[in-house]
Amino acid sequence: MSAAMHRTVPPLVIGPHRIWPPVILAPMSGVTNRTMRALYKPFGLGLTVTEFVSSCALQYGSRRTMEMIDQHGLEKPVSTQLWGDDPKVMARAAKLVRECGADIVDINFGCPAPKVTKTQGGSACLKDVERCEAIMRAVVRAVDCPVTMKMRLGWTEDNLVYIDVAKRAQLVGVQAVTLHARTARQFYKGNANWDHIARLKRSVDIPVIGNGDLTDPYLAIERMRRSGVDGIMLGRATLGNPWLISQIVDLLEGQQARPLPSHAERLSFAVVHYRAMVAEWGEKRAVPQMRKHLALYLHGMPGAAMLRERIMRIERASDALELLHATIERLRGERLAA
């Protein structure tokens, strides 16, 4: 029997793309660069999304901005996510990222960060559903690839607009919608309310992707089943733990979820991640970025607090790698002695 016959859900279809597994890496600022996307793709991601990029910044073509939409080619298909509040500027940005290799253009109506919302971008767009519709229509008309959209429930708890915006998205030709089941005002506090995601799935005919609090593989599958979504998007829960992706994919393929790796194996992958970042971005940029990643790879390990404190003070990649290798050897020794 083929592997496909064991699948518990069908592929996610967005335009010409049949995405299997229907598991997507969320766009995360300062995190989901081409290096991380390429490293995480083999864990089973069906689709990866770039860092969210300012449509205004793309007009100026700065090196840093263009790096944010750059691809390895290893992580395809790739969706490029744009944010902004001006339909014409968003349309021009969409054309540019499509020319630079985006397989899908995603519109950001979800980010609650002040640096985005203070210019009425991201989730602040949800305060004006007419503007949301104008942006979506302009972007759909601008490109020859699928356009998708990610949003929150609304700006505040007393003005939930997600169904209205999703119906407008469907009307203008957006081909899939991702819902993070919190309001903008909630940021990441409280619990994501998956009842809203289920309600959205019943309200539109285009694919719906669920996002929020998918920290456990069995919980992720249960929420997929109960809500009826076409796919799920994983974000912060994968940081330091890309094995969560593999566990979810195992369950989607009708298999038992593989066990999590040992602490030593986790740190061995952290070494691979660290070396790749240094090779691609240089020591000056990689070392500060990898501090937060290493802190997460260390989660739950013996002596993690002390190790995190040391890593936060390290300025040279060679010193960090030396510490990691020494920790791996110690962990392996302790496991043999147990």
C-alpha positions as CSV (number, residue, x, y, z in Angstrom):
1,M,0.0,0.0,0.0
2,S,1.4,3.4,-1.0
3,A,2.2,6.1,1.6
4,A,-0.5,8.3,0.1
5,M,-3.2,5.7,1.0
6,H,-2.3,6.1,4.6
7,R,-2.8,9.8,4.7
8,T,-5.5,11.0,7.1
9,V,-6.2,14.3,5.3
10,P,-5.8,15.4,1.6
11,P,-3.1,17.7,0.3
12,L,-3.7,21.5,0.6
13,V,-4.4,22.9,-2.8
14,I,-3.5,26.5,-3.5
15,G,-3.8,27.3,-7.2
16,P,-1.4,25.0,-9.1
17,H,0.3,23.9,-5.8
18,R,-0.6,20.6,-4.2
19,I,1.0,21.0,-0.8
20,W,1.8,17.9,1.1
21,P,2.0,17.7,4.0
22,P,-0.5,20.6,4.7
23,V,1.9,21.9,7.3
24,I,3.3,25.5,6.9
25,L,6.1,27.3,8.6
26,A,4.7,30.7,9.7
27,P,6.4,34.0,8.8
28,M,8.4,35.2,11.7
29,S,10.3,38.5,11.8
30,G,14.1,38.0,12.1
31,V,13.7,34.3,12.1
32,T,12.4,32.6,8.9
33,N,15.2,33.7,6.7
34,R,16.3,31.4,3.8
35,T,18.8,29.5,6.0
36,M,16.2,28.5,8.6
37,R,13.6,27.7,5.9
38,A,16.1,25.4,4.1
39,L,17.1,23.7,7.4
40,Y,13.5,23.2,8.6
41,K,12.1,22.0,5.2
42,P,13.4,18.4,5.5
43,F,11.4,17.9,8.7
44,G,8.3,17.7,6.6
45,L,7.1,21.2,5.8
46,G,4.8,21.4,2.8
47,L,5.2,25.2,2.5
48,T,7.4,27.8,4.0
49,V,6.8,31.6,4.3
50,T,9.4,34.3,4.3
51,E,9.8,36.9,7.0
52,F,7.0,39.5,6.6
53,V,8.3,42.3,4.4
54,S,7.3,45.9,4.2
55,S,5.8,46.8,0.8
56,C,7.2,50.3,1.2
57,A,10.7,49.1,2.0
58,L,10.7,47.0,-1.1
59,Q,10.3,50.2,-3.2
60,Y,13.9,51.2,-2.2
61,G,15.4,47.7,-2.8
62,S,17.8,47.8,0.1
63,R,20.1,44.8,0.4
64,R,18.7,43.9,3.8
65,T,15.1,44.0,2.5
66,M,15.9,42.0,-0.6
67,E,17.7,39.4,1.6
68,M,14.4,38.9,3.4
69,I,12.7,37.6,0.3
70,D,15.7,35.6,-1.0
71,Q,15.5,31.9,-1.5
72,H,17.8,28.9,-1.5
73,G,15.6,27.0,-3.9
74,L,15.8,24.1,-1.4
75,E,12.7,25.2,0.5
76,K,10.2,25.6,-2.4
77,P,7.4,26.2,-2.7
78,V,7.9,29.5,-1.0
79,S,5.3,32.1,-0.1
80,T,6.4,35.7,0.4
81,Q,4.4,37.7,2.9
82,L,3.9,41.4,2.4
83,W,2.5,44.1,4.7
84,G,1.3,47.6,4.1
85,D,-1.7,49.8,4.0
86,D,-1.7,51.2,0.4
87,P,-3.3,49.0,-2.3
88,K,-1.1,50.5,-5.1
89,V,2.1,50.0,-3.1
90,M,1.2,46.5,-2.1
91,A,0.4,45.7,-5.8
92,R,3.9,46.9,-6.9
93,A,5.5,45.0,-4.1
94,A,3.6,41.8,-5.1
95,K,4.9,42.1,-8.7
96,L,8.4,42.5,-7.5
97,V,8.4,39.5,-5.2
98,R,6.8,37.4,-7.9
99,E,9.6,38.4,-10.2
100,C,12.1,37.4,-7.5
101,G,10.7,33.9,-7.3
102,A,7.7,33.9,-4.9
103,D,5.4,30.9,-5.7
104,I,2.6,32.5,-3.6
105,V,2.1,36.0,-2.4
106,D,0.6,36.3,1.1
107,I,-1.0,39.4,2.5
108,N,-0.3,40.2,6.2
109,F,-3.4,41.3,8.1
110,G,-2.2,39.5,11.2
111,C,0.9,41.0,12.7
112,P,0.2,42.9,15.9
113,A,3.7,44.4,16.4
114,P,3.7,48.1,17.0
115,K,6.3,48.7,14.3
116,V,3.8,47.4,11.8
117,T,0.5,48.6,13.2
118,K,1.6,52.2,13.9
119,T,1.6,52.7,10.1
120,Q,-1.8,50.9,9.8
121,G,-0.3,47.7,8.4
122,G,-0.7,44.2,9.6
123,S,-3.6,43.6,11.9
124,A,-4.4,47.3,12.0
125,C,-5.8,46.9,8.5
126,L,-8.7,44.9,10.2
127,K,-10.0,48.2,11.6
128,D,-11.1,49.0,8.0
129,V,-12.5,46.0,6.1
130,E,-13.0,48.1,2.9
131,R,-9.3,48.8,2.8
132,C,-8.6,45.2,3.4
133,E,-10.7,44.4,0.3
134,A,-9.0,47.0,-1.8
135,I,-5.6,45.7,-0.9
136,M,-6.5,42.1,-1.7
137,R,-8.1,43.1,-5.0
138,A,-5.1,45.1,-6.0
139,V,-2.6,42.3,-5.2
140,V,-4.7,39.6,-6.9
141,R,-4.8,41.7,-10.1
142,A,-1.1,42.4,-10.0
143,V,0.4,38.9,-10.1
144,D,0.0,35.6,-12.0
145,C,0.4,33.4,-9.0
146,P,-1.9,32.5,-6.1
147,V,-2.5,35.2,-3.5
148,T,-3.3,34.1,0.1
149,M,-4.0,36.1,3.2
150,K,-3.3,35.7,6.9
151,M,-5.3,37.6,9.6
152,R,-6.4,37.7,13.2
153,L,-10.0,37.6,14.5
154,G,-10.1,41.4,14.5
155,W,-8.5,44.4,16.1
156,T,-10.4,44.0,19.4
157,E,-12.6,41.4,21.0
158,D,-15.7,43.5,20.4
159,N,-15.1,43.9,16.7
160,L,-14.5,40.5,15.2
161,V,-14.3,40.9,11.4
162,Y,-12.6,37.7,10.3
163,I,-15.6,36.2,8.5
164,D,-16.4,39.4,6.7
165,V,-12.8,39.8,5.6
166,A,-12.5,36.2,4.5
167,K,-15.7,36.4,2.4
168,R,-14.3,39.5,0.7
169,A,-11.0,37.7,0.1
170,Q,-12.9,34.9,-1.6
171,L,-14.9,37.4,-3.7
172,V,-11.8,39.1,-5.1
173,G,-9.8,35.9,-5.8
174,V,-7.7,35.2,-2.8
175,Q,-7.1,31.4,-2.9
176,A,-6.6,30.5,0.8
177,V,-6.9,32.2,4.2
178,T,-4.9,31.6,7.4
179,L,-6.5,32.6,10.7
180,H,-4.6,33.1,13.9
181,A,-7.4,32.7,16.4
182,R,-6.6,35.7,18.6
183,T,-7.3,39.4,18.3
184,A,-4.6,41.9,17.6
185,R,-5.0,43.3,21.1
186,Q,-4.3,39.9,22.6
187,F,-0.9,39.7,21.0
188,Y,0.0,36.1,22.2
189,K,-1.7,36.2,25.5
190,G,-4.6,33.9,26.5
191,N,-5.5,30.9,24.3
192,A,-6.1,30.8,20.6
193,N,-9.9,30.1,20.1
194,W,-10.2,27.4,17.5
195,D,-14.0,27.6,17.6
196,H,-13.5,30.7,15.5
197,I,-11.3,28.8,13.0
198,A,-14.0,26.1,12.7
199,R,-16.6,28.8,12.1
200,L,-14.5,30.4,9.4
201,K,-14.1,27.0,7.7
202,R,-17.9,26.6,7.5
203,S,-18.3,30.2,6.2
204,V,-16.1,30.2,3.0
205,D,-15.3,27.8,0.2
206,I,-11.6,28.5,-0.2
207,P,-9.0,26.6,1.9
208,V,-8.7,27.7,5.5
209,I,-5.4,27.2,7.4
210,G,-5.5,27.2,11.2
211,N,-2.8,28.9,13.4
212,G,-2.3,29.3,17.1
213,D,-1.1,27.2,20.1
214,L,-0.2,24.1,18.1
215,T,2.5,23.0,20.6
216,D,1.8,19.3,20.7
217,P,1.4,16.9,17.7
218,Y,-1.6,15.1,19.0
219,L,-3.3,18.4,19.9
220,A,-2.5,19.7,16.4
221,I,-4.2,16.7,14.7
222,E,-7.2,16.9,17.0
223,R,-7.7,20.6,16.2
224,M,-7.4,19.9,12.5
225,R,-10.0,17.2,12.8
226,R,-12.5,19.2,14.9
227,S,-12.2,22.4,12.9
228,G,-12.1,20.8,9.4
229,V,-9.2,23.0,8.3
230,D,-7.3,22.3,5.1
231,G,-3.9,22.9,6.7
232,I,-2.1,24.2,9.8
233,M,0.6,26.8,10.3
234,L,3.2,26.4,12.9
235,G,5.2,29.2,14.3
236,R,6.9,29.8,17.7
237,A,6.4,26.2,18.8
238,T,8.9,25.0,16.2
239,L,11.7,27.2,17.4
240,G,14.3,25.0,19.0
241,N,12.0,22.0,18.2
242,P,11.7,21.4,14.5
243,W,11.0,17.7,15.4
244,L,7.4,18.8,16.2
245,I,6.9,19.2,12.5
246,S,8.0,15.6,11.9
247,Q,5.8,14.3,14.6
248,I,2.7,16.0,13.1
249,V,3.6,14.7,9.6
250,D,3.9,11.2,11.0
251,L,0.4,11.4,12.4
252,L,-0.9,12.9,9.2
253,E,0.5,9.9,7.3
254,G,-1.2,7.5,9.6
255,Q,1.9,6.5,11.5
256,Q,3.0,6.7,15.1
257,A,4.7,10.0,16.0
258,R,8.5,9.4,16.2
259,P,10.1,10.1,19.6
260,L,11.8,13.3,20.3
261,P,15.6,13.2,19.9
262,S,17.9,13.1,22.9
263,H,19.4,16.3,24.3
264,A,22.7,15.6,22.6
265,E,21.0,15.0,19.2
266,R,19.1,18.3,19.6
267,L,22.3,20.2,20.3
268,S,24.0,18.4,17.3
269,F,21.4,19.9,15.1
270,A,21.8,23.3,16.8
271,V,25.5,23.1,15.7
272,V,24.4,22.5,12.1
273,H,22.0,25.5,12.4
274,Y,24.8,27.7,13.9
275,R,27.4,26.8,11.3
276,A,24.9,27.4,8.4
277,M,24.0,30.8,9.8
278,V,27.6,31.8,10.2
279,A,28.5,30.6,6.7
280,E,25.6,32.5,5.1
281,W,25.3,35.7,7.1
282,G,28.8,36.1,8.6
283,E,29.8,36.0,12.3
284,K,28.7,39.5,13.1
285,R,25.1,38.9,12.1
286,A,24.8,35.2,13.0
287,V,26.1,35.2,16.6
288,P,23.4,37.6,18.0
289,Q,20.6,35.9,16.0
290,M,21.7,32.4,17.2
291,R,21.6,33.3,20.8
292,K,17.8,33.1,20.9
293,H,17.8,29.9,18.9
294,L,20.3,28.2,21.2
295,A,18.3,29.3,24.2
296,L,15.4,27.4,22.8
297,Y,17.4,24.3,21.7
298,L,18.6,24.1,25.3
299,H,15.0,24.0,26.7
300,G,14.6,21.3,29.3
301,M,18.2,20.2,29.4
302,P,20.2,19.8,32.6
303,G,22.1,23.0,33.4
304,A,20.2,24.9,30.7
305,A,19.9,28.2,32.7
306,M,23.7,28.4,33.2
307,L,24.4,27.5,29.6
308,R,22.0,30.2,28.3
309,E,23.6,32.8,30.5
310,R,27.1,31.9,29.1
311,I,25.7,31.9,25.5
312,M,24.3,35.4,25.9
313,R,27.8,36.7,26.7
314,I,29.6,34.9,23.8
315,E,30.7,37.2,21.0
316,R,32.6,34.7,18.8
317,A,31.1,31.8,16.9
318,S,34.1,29.6,17.7
319,D,33.5,30.0,21.4
320,A,29.8,29.2,21.1
321,L,30.6,26.1,19.0
322,E,33.2,25.0,21.5
323,L,30.7,25.3,24.3
324,L,28.1,23.3,22.3
325,H,30.5,20.5,21.5
326,A,31.6,20.2,25.1
327,T,28.0,20.1,26.2
328,I,27.2,17.4,23.7
329,E,30.1,15.3,24.9
330,R,28.9,15.8,28.5
331,L,25.4,14.8,27.7
332,R,26.5,11.7,25.8
333,G,28.7,10.7,28.7
334,E,25.9,11.1,31.2
335,R,23.6,9.0,29.1
336,L,26.1,6.2,28.8
337,A,26.7,6.3,32.6
338,A,23.0,6.2,33.4
